[in-house]
Amino acid sequence: MPRAADAHRPALTRAAPSGLRRWDRHDLGLYVAAGGASVVGALLVWSTTVRTAGNAYLVRHLVTAGVGLAVALLVGRAGRDRVRAVTPWVFGAGVALLLLVRTPLGTTINGSRSWIPLAAGFTLQPAELVKVGLTLALAALLAHRLDRGADPGGRDLVAAAVLVGVPTTLVVLQPDLGTALVLLALGFAVVVVGGAPRRWVALGVAFAVAVGVAAWTTPLLSDYQRARLTAFADPTADPLGAGYQTRQVRLAIGGGGLWGQGFMQGPRTQGGFVPFQLNDFVFSVAGEELGFVGAAGLLLVLAVVVVRVLVVAARAPDAFGRLVGVGVATWLAVQVVENVGMNLALLPVTGLPLPFVSYGGTSMLVSWLAVGLVDATQGERRA
Amino acid sequence: MSRAHAHHGRMLAVLAVVLLAFGGLVGRLGQVQLAGAAGFGDQGAGPGTSLDTRTIVVPALRGRILDRAGRALAENRMSTVVTLERRVIADDRSAAEAEVRAVAAVLRLDPAPLLGRTWLCGERGAPAAPVCWSGSPQVPVPLADGVDAAAALTLVEQPERFPGIAVSSRAVRVYPRPEGASAAQVIGYLGPVTADEVAAGAGLVADDLVGRAGLEQQYDRALRGTPGRTVVAVDARGLVTGVVSRTDPVPGRDLVTSLDATVQASAERALATQMRAAKKRGWAADTGAVVVLDPRSGAVAALASAPTYDLNVWTGGISSADYATLTSARARMPLLSRATDVGFAPASTMKPASVAAAVSAGRSLSAAYDCPAVYRIGDRDFKNYETFPQGHISLARSIEISCDTVFYELAFTQWKREGGLRAASSVAGTFATVARGLGLGAPTGVDLPQESAGRVPDRAWRQATWEQQRGELCRRARTGYPEVTDRTRAAYLQAIAKENCTTGFQLRGGDAANFAIGQGDVLATPLQMAVMYGAIADGGLVRTPRLGVALVEPGSGARTPVAAGPTRASGLSAATDAYLRSALRSVVTTGTAAGAFRGMPADWPVAGKTGTGEVLGRRDTSWFVSYAPADRPRWVVAAVVGQGGHGSDTAAPVARAVHLTLRGLG
């Protein structure tokens, strides 16, 4: 890197906190892609719920998307330094809420103790918030060393492992394997891009493989998780429970063909055959009603979001911004792959929502918050 | 050197992994949707063809049973039911149970039975029936029935707090007893269908109620209407996902009957009053019946039976305690209609038939007949009710004062003429034939599901009974009755068994004599006697009694009359009929019933006949069968009280009270 570039960049970034950025400095592509995914999601959620609930879910989905957009813009305008300043608080709050779920304040839905009921029927899922907290905390930890021109040492890596380990353990206890997977993956990606030595990376991979084997062979998993995992392999094992869900999802997507059954025309979707279709299995609506063209198009939109995040990260003026971007991109990508993968019978069924698309307030807000964070850390582009 | 852009390669690796993963997903999507991967097809069938459906039968509102003035004898009351969608339970049982507890708190009910209802019977962990829900898994579960409607409505006003809760109403059969008329045995009751009936089809489903007695049973099909059918699509958990088709139920038709609540109530009251009075005089007076019918049409205005009970015990399902009470020996079978289901010895009320028989056998209506105190047949003395002889009297007088010995002679003479003991069992006998002609020995054909045929013990009946019982009789003739401790009685019984073993098929002279005065083996229901007196009152025509008048569509008011039963001639000649009518009138003016009808208004002349039946081992059956006005009969009233004493003391006052009510109708 030429020193000249470095010389004038800190001056610009230091100027940022004093005043808000100009509107045209926001990454328009990122907002457009995320907004597009949210609108497609609203249409799909509308299609699965219009028969039973009219437009209520459509409206709520669009309202949360709107709130999410506003939050993203606010965070984006707040700028990198402010975000970095609140990082410890966000991470701390996320972990504290995860602990709160274990207390009587939390509620159990579908076998997982993952929710804190708020007023007026809204619930909060701390596991969603902790993704933000972990991304920021890891980025801050590693950027601190990178900004001083050094790769992280053993002590940094142990600290990073603790940062990843604490929330992941709490999330596994809920149990919420999907989010745990996201936390591990984003942690791994941030640490790797953050400059972890090769042998540490190899050690991490070996550890992950060992944990995977242990999970399968010891009673680490609850019966509920086991049921959902085996249902993915053999839908006939439990035809009335988890296997039923998988079977209906496959029939729905399989019935889509190239062009689909038509919006609001899918017999499985409109017949209400797919349980949890508006959140976990919203992709099957696209599969059945919009066909290969529509579903692949939805994947393309989501891919644009992820790739755009990575592009913004690569252009980030400092290590913090870059690592936040890598964390967010990994997190969104893992959720998309896991969610669509389970819809396509490639991966076990976990309760991970499809970012921007699945119905669910916390997921929508947090996904937009991630966009805001990436936007905030991109700094000023050279004129 | 700043490390801000260090590890650019690792960043590119992340991008590559992401692109690879997304590419993989798109590839898999293509494989699944375009190449038809295994597990994603529907075994060759088109999409959506494997929709599972279930048919929910929606019961129709049951028709009412009305009296002739439109007063409801049986109708429906709407009961408020709070239901819960099964989906709520299936999605999250613990949340659903918390909700049910909250519902119970709002309704101020014990939550335990409501929680029990959230389980389908047979489900793993379900409580035993009847706590669990045994109905269709596709209908919302009824949590509580008969709840306060206002409290129930507060539930549906808070759908966020009580998701899946709905309030509906269910029809419950009630019996309003207009004017205090119960008519319990005639109206009948509803009971749950059996598994066999459900299997036989006819649109019945598991928790349906069908008529199990009386008019509810007889007209069940018309009253029940046509149930509606809703075909719903269900998922593999049996949860309803949509409605495929719907046929609305057609409500049942109202049954208009010829019963008159005023007359029915009057009959029931009179029966109860006189039975109480008889008990005070020392009689058991444990059963009774009143029949009121129109002799010109056979339309039945009242069918009372005692003991009776409150039909409303059946409403919402009878409790086992109530059922035990109803069927206990102490209760004396209140479910049984003494008016139609039980035959009594008709006693002297039989005598008009015997007069007609004697006349048709050639005896003169104008001759005088000896009425001694005792008439001897073979080695047995047949006593008159009165202990002193009446001299030679007319047949009319013999009816009026109820002289038995005149009838012994008439019957015995005819019996000898027919061949006596040597007569073949195929010889019908004039007395039996005439009695059958007047409606005895066969069901009247009334529109009720159950009816006793009574019994006319002619030679053929004796032969059949003997053939049936000979084995036991002959065994007793050999072995005697060692279990009977009284030696004399045991010897007497053995002697009878010996005689019956060899000659039990014979109609003996004494049997014939007993038949003429309605004693011995002859049995008739109060309804049969009413039909017989109706024939006398209405020019000798035997009509089929009818309760049903018309079936009325509740919506349009379209009326379908109930077909009248057949009418036939009794074989009674006009002269005999006129003679009998005048004799029956004098029974009430100067004969055995004169005392009971003293002071009866002159504009309502009653004609009738008392009867005092002697039943082996029991006390006398009190009868009075009558019609009025005597000159232009409009109503037949038959009253009977089992173990009620003399006909003029107990049954006649019952009939008198009913006649006064009938007169009041105008």
Boltz contact constraints between the chains, C-beta under 6 A:
constraints:
  - contact:
      token1: [A, 1]
      token2: [B, 5]
      max_distance: 6.0
  - contact:
      token1: [A, 6]
      token2: [B, 2]
      max_distance: 6.0
  - contact:
      token1: [A, 121]
      token2: [B, 160]
      max_distance: 6.0
  - contact:
      token1: [A, 146]
      token2: [B, 3]
      max_distance: 6.0
  - contact:
      token1: [A, 149]
      token2: [B, 1]
      max_distance: 6.0
  - contact:
      token1: [A, 149]
      token2: [B, 2]
      max_distance: 6.0
  - contact:
      token1: [A, 149]
      token2: [B, 3]
      max_distance: 6.0
  - contact:
      token1: [A, 189]
      token2: [B, 14]
      max_distance: 6.0
  - contact:
      token1: [A, 192]
      token2: [B, 10]
      max_distance: 6.0
  - contact:
      token1: [A, 193]
      token2: [B, 7]
      max_distance: 6.0
  - contact:
      token1: [A, 193]
      token2: [B, 10]
      max_distance: 6.0
  - contact:
      token1: [A, 193]
      token2: [B, 11]
      max_distance: 6.0
  - contact:
      token1: [A, 195]
      token2: [B, 7]
      max_distance: 6.0
  - contact:
      token1: [A, 240]
      token2: [B, 236]
      max_distance: 6.0
  - contact:
      token1: [A, 240]
      token2: [B, 237]
      max_distance: 6.0
  - contact:
      token1: [A, 244]
      token2: [B, 236]
      max_distance: 6.0
  - contact:
      token1: [A, 250]
      token2: [B, 39]
      max_distance: 6.0
  - contact:
      token1: [A, 250]
      token2: [B, 40]
      max_distance: 6.0
  - contact:
      token1: [A, 251]
      token2: [B, 42]
      max_distance: 6.0
  - contact:
      token1: [A, 253]
      token2: [B, 32]
      max_distance: 6.0
  - contact:
      token1: [A, 254]
      token2: [B, 40]
      max_distance: 6.0
  - contact:
      token1: [A, 254]
      token2: [B, 41]
      max_distance: 6.0
  - contact:
      token1: [A, 255]
      token2: [B, 47]
      max_distance: 6.0
  - contact:
      token1: [A, 256]
      token2: [B, 33]
      max_distance: 6.0
  - contact:
      token1: [A, 257]
      token2: [B, 33]
      max_distance: 6.0
  - contact:
      token1: [A, 267]
      token2: [B, 47]
      max_distance: 6.0
  - contact:
      token1: [A, 267]
      token2: [B, 48]
      max_distance: 6.0
  - contact:
      token1: [A, 271]
      token2: [B, 233]
      max_distance: 6.0
  - contact:
      token1: [A, 271]
      token2: [B, 241]
      max_distance: 6.0
  - contact:
      token1: [A, 271]
      token2: [B, 242]
      max_distance: 6.0
  - contact:
      token1: [A, 272]
      token2: [B, 241]
      max_distance: 6.0
  - contact:
      token1: [A, 273]
      token2: [B, 235]
      max_distance: 6.0
  - contact:
      token1: [A, 292]
      token2: [B, 33]
      max_distance: 6.0
  - contact:
      token1: [A, 292]
      token2: [B, 34]
      max_distance: 6.0
  - contact:
      token1: [A, 295]
      token2: [B, 29]
      max_distance: 6.0
  - contact:
      token1: [A, 296]
      token2: [B, 26]
      max_distance: 6.0
  - contact:
      token1: [A, 296]
      token2: [B, 29]
      max_distance: 6.0
  - contact:
      token1: [A, 299]
      token2: [B, 25]
      max_distance: 6.0
  - contact:
      token1: [A, 299]
      token2: [B, 26]
      max_distance: 6.0
  - contact:
      token1: [A, 303]
      token2: [B, 22]
      max_distance: 6.0
  - contact:
      token1: [A, 306]
      token2: [B, 18]
      max_distance: 6.0
  - contact:
      token1: [A, 310]
      token2: [B, 15]
      max_distance: 6.0
  - contact:
      token1: [A, 314]
      token2: [B, 11]
      max_distance: 6.0
  - contact:
      token1: [A, 318]
      token2: [B, 4]
      max_distance: 6.0
  - contact:
      token1: [A, 319]
      token2: [B, 4]
      max_distance: 6.0
  - contact:
      token1: [A, 333]
      token2: [B, 18]
      max_distance: 6.0
  - contact:
      token1: [A, 337]
      token2: [B, 21]
      max_distance: 6.0
  - contact:
      token1: [A, 340]
      token2: [B, 25]
      max_distance: 6.0
  - contact:
      token1: [A, 344]
      token2: [B, 28]
      max_distance: 6.0
  - contact:
      token1: [A, 344]
      token2: [B, 32]
      max_distance: 6.0
  - contact:
      token1: [A, 346]
      token2: [B, 28]
      max_distance: 6.0
